[in-house]
């Protein structure tokens, strides 16, 4: 078997704001497996400044992985413990290679076009009018769950945006999730959570920065509405340490991004631990191309979680790869009559 890797720069259709800055492009890497005319592809979706494997030796590790592809999926996965995005890329590549269709990784009622995956509509940070426009577009296109990135503009303006939604739709009609990406100072976090609670929110992701565990545990205990851990999970590799984190903080939810927490196996470990503790969870893509999003969506459907998932990022880029995934009425569907516009060439 031959393995190669390739860098690819995804370009945003419009600048997308988070509390960590404004994104205009997104770096990603692909691993391609080839043998006897068969091919498989996996995406290593690194997020610079956020991924634990954002290291100077990242490309060197990709090269090592391809040179040692003969070790097989399981041995490579173990060897790549500190590189969760490459772990997921390897898992994806092997499943793709072993499939009759390299893009049909988990055949199901979803890939047959029979069932859909309910997803949240993502609203990016920006000027209030820009965010309001996004909200109106999401509501008009059938979303019943909206996720707002908060923490980058004036907090009162963010509250006004939530008030705008609630003036038209109550909590039984539109579910609102917010994601602070760790933006709140620990001294003011609980006060802000109390102000947010007025708007009947479903949950808030990562109100304070990771590794402030005492603060996070206290917030999970005192918050008037549920808290979901997100960045907090990144870099926790050991199974027992994962359990200790959940036992200490006692969150109501955890957010699982396969590229950031060790792919399919990493997700399954967190899910098992969460369900043993009656902690809810959902899966979110991490700005992968449609190749990675396709794998995440197909895997997610097999888990039978009926909550809205965070899988609506396929339309963000000008140079993504056309695929059968489409968003219709707030759901992600797989249209069997559409084909992949991808021939294992990277036109960057």
N, C-alpha and C positions, 0 to 999 in steps of 0.2 A: 504493500500500500504506500502511495505517495501522498504527502501532506504539504500544502503551501499556505502562506498567509498573505493578506493584502489589506492595506490601510484604505479607508474611504471616508471622505468628508461630506457629511450631510449638511445641506444649506437650508436654513429656515426661510419660509415664505415671508415672514415678518419677524422682527426682533421679539423675543419672548422673555418676559421678566420673571425672575424669582428673587427671593430675599438674598441670594448669593450673587446677583448681578443679572445682566441682560445677555441672552444667548442669541448669536447670529449664525453659528454653525456648531456641528456636533461631530466629533471624531468617533469613528468606530472601526473595528477590524474584523475580517472574515477569515475563517479557516476552511479550506477546501480539501476534501479527501478524494482520491482517485485510485481506482484499481479495475483492470479489465473492462474499461469503458464505462464503469459506473462512477457516479460522483455523489458526494454529500457535502452540505455546507452548514457551517455554524457561525453565529455572530458573537463576537466578544465585545459587548457593549459597555466599554469603559466610560465613566462620567468624570472628567477631570475635576479636581478639587473635592469630589465627593466619594468616589470609589476608593476603597481601602488599597486597591492595587494600582492606584495612580502613583507609580514609582518610576525612577529613571531606567530600571532594568525591565520594563514591561515588554518592549519589543524583543529584547534578548530572551525573555521567557517564552514568548510566542515562537521564536526560532527554535528554542530547545524542544518545545512541545512538538513541533512539526518533525524535527530530526529524530524524535523518540516515539513517533506515532505507533511503532511496532509494539510498544508496551501495552496498548489497548486502553479502552475507555476507563475501566475501574482503577488501574494502576496510575494512569495519568491524573485522574480526578484527585486521588489521594496526594500525589506529588504537587498538585497545584493549589493546596489548601489556602495559601496566602494570595491567590489570584482568582477570586470568585467569578469574575467576568470570563476568564479563560476556561474555568471549570464548566460554565454554562455553554460556552462555545464548543467545547469538546463533546459534551453530552449531546448537544443539538446536532453536531456534525456526524457523529456515529449513528444516531437514530435516523438522520436524513439519508446517510449512506445505505443503511440496512433496509430502508423502505423501498417499495416498488416505485414510488414517486418521491423525489427528494424534498418536496414541499408538503407532503402528506405524512406528518409525523405521528399523529394520534387520530386515526380514523374514528369518526363518531357521528352522531346525529347532527352535530355542528358542521363538520366538514361535508356532510351529505346535503347541507342546506335545509335541513328539517327544523332545527332549533337554533335560537340566537342566544347571545350572551348580553345580558343587561349591563350597561356601562354608565359611568358618570361623565358629564360634560365638563371639560376642564376650562376654567377661565384664568387666563394669565394675568400677572400683575402689570400695572401700567397706570396711566392717568385715569381718573374716575370715569370720564366719558368713554374712553376706550374699553374699560372693564364693563361698563353698563351696556355698551354695544354688544360685547361678547355674550353677556348674560341674556340679552334679548334674543340673540341669534340661537343660543342653546335652547331656550324655552320654546322658540318658534319651531324648532326642528324636532320636537317631541321628547326631549330629555325630561325625565322626572327626578333625576339626581344631578345636582350641580356641585362641582368642587371648585372653590375659589382659593387661589394663592393669596395669602395675606402677609403683612409684615414689612412691606416695602414703601407704601405710601402712608400718609397721615391716618392714624387709627380711626379718627372720627369720620373720615371719608369712607373708610372701609365699613364702618358701622352703617353709614348712610346707604351703601350699596346693598347691604343685607336687608336694611329697612325697605329698600326699593323692591326687592324680591318678595318680601313678606307682605307688602302692601297689595300685591296681586295674587299671591299663592300662599296658603297656609302650609303647615308642616305635613299635613296628610296628603297634600297634592304635590309639593316639591320638597325633596330631601336636600338639605344643604350640608355639605362637608366643607371644612376649611383646612388649609395646610399652611402652617406658619414656618415650616422649614427651620425651626429653632430660633426664630426671630425675636421672641419675647425675652426681656431681661428677667432674671429669676425673681427680682424684687417686686416686679409689677405683674407677673404672669397671672396670678390668681385673680387680681382685680380685673384684668382684661378678660379672663374667662367668664367672670361674673357679668361683665358688660355684654359679652357675646351671647350669653345664655338667653337673653331677652328674645333672641331671634329664633329660638327653638331649633338649634343646630343638631344634626345627627352626631357629629364628632369633630375633633380637631386633631390634626397630625402634628406631632413633634412641636409642642408649644415652646420649649426651651432647647438649647443646644444639647447634643449628646454628652454623656459622661457626667452630667449633673444629677446623679442617680437619686440622691436624697430629695432634691427639689422635685424631680419627676415623680418619685413615689408619693410625695406629699400632694402633688397636684392630682395624681390619679385617684387619691383618696378623697380630696376635697372638691374637685371640680364639679360644677353643677350639671355638666353633660360629659359624655364619654371622651376619653383620650386614646389616641392610637399612636403606638411607637412606630417610627419609620427609620430615620437615620440611626437611632439607638441600636438597631440590630446589626448595622454594618461593622464588620471586623470581629464579630463574636463567632469564632470558628468552632470552639469546643462544645460538644453536646451538653455537658454538665453546666458549663458557664451560661449557655442559653437558658437552661432551666433556672439557674440562680437569678439571672436578670429578670425573668418573668415573675419569679417568686418574690423578688425584692420590690419591684415597681408595681406589680399587679395592675397592668393596663386593662382597659376594656376591649381594646382591639390591637392587632399588629398588622402592619402593611408589608407585604412580601414582594420584593423586586428581585426576580431571579438573577439578573446580571450583577446585583450587588451583594447577594447573600449565598452564592454557591449553587445557583441553578436549580434544577429539578430536585436533586437530593437535598439541597439546603432548604428548599421550600417545604418538602415533606417532613423534615425534622422539626422545623418551627411549627408546622401545622399540628403535628402529633403533640408537641409540648403544649401548645395553646389549647387544643381541645381537651386535653387532660385537666386543664385549669379553667375551663369554661370561658376562655378568652376568644372573642371573635376575630376574624381575619378576612382580608381580601387581597387580591393580587393586582399589581400595578406594573405596567411597562416602565422602562427607564430611558425613554427617548431613543430606543433602538430603531433601525430601519424596519421596513415591512418584513424582512426575513426573520429578524428576531421576534417582532411582534406576532407574526404568524405562529411561531413555535410556542410562544407564551400563551396565546389565545387558545390554541388547540389543547395544550396541557391544562390550562385553567378549566376548560369545559369538562374535562374528565373528573374534576374534583367535586362537581355537583354542588357548588356554592351559589345560592340564588341571589346573594347580595349584588348590587352593582359593582362591577370590577373597574379598574383603572386602565382601560385598554383602548383609549380613543386618540392615540397620538400619531396614527399612521398618515394623517393628512398634513403634517406640519412642514414637510420639506418640499423643495422644488425638484430635487433629484432623487427622490425615493424610487423604489422599484414597483411598478404596477403589479397588483396581485388581486386575488379574488375577495379580499376583505373589504367590506363596505359598512358604513354606519347608516342605519335606517331607524328612525323613530326612537332614538336613544338606545339602540342595541347594535352590537357588532354581529354581522352576518357573513357567511361564507358562500359566495355565489359561484356555484359549480360551472356556470356557463362562461365565467371569466378566466383568463389564463394569466400565468406569470409572464411578465416582460423581463425575463432575466435568463441569460445564457451562459452564466458563469464567467462573464466578462465584466470588468469594472471600468466604466467610462469616465472616471474622474479627470 
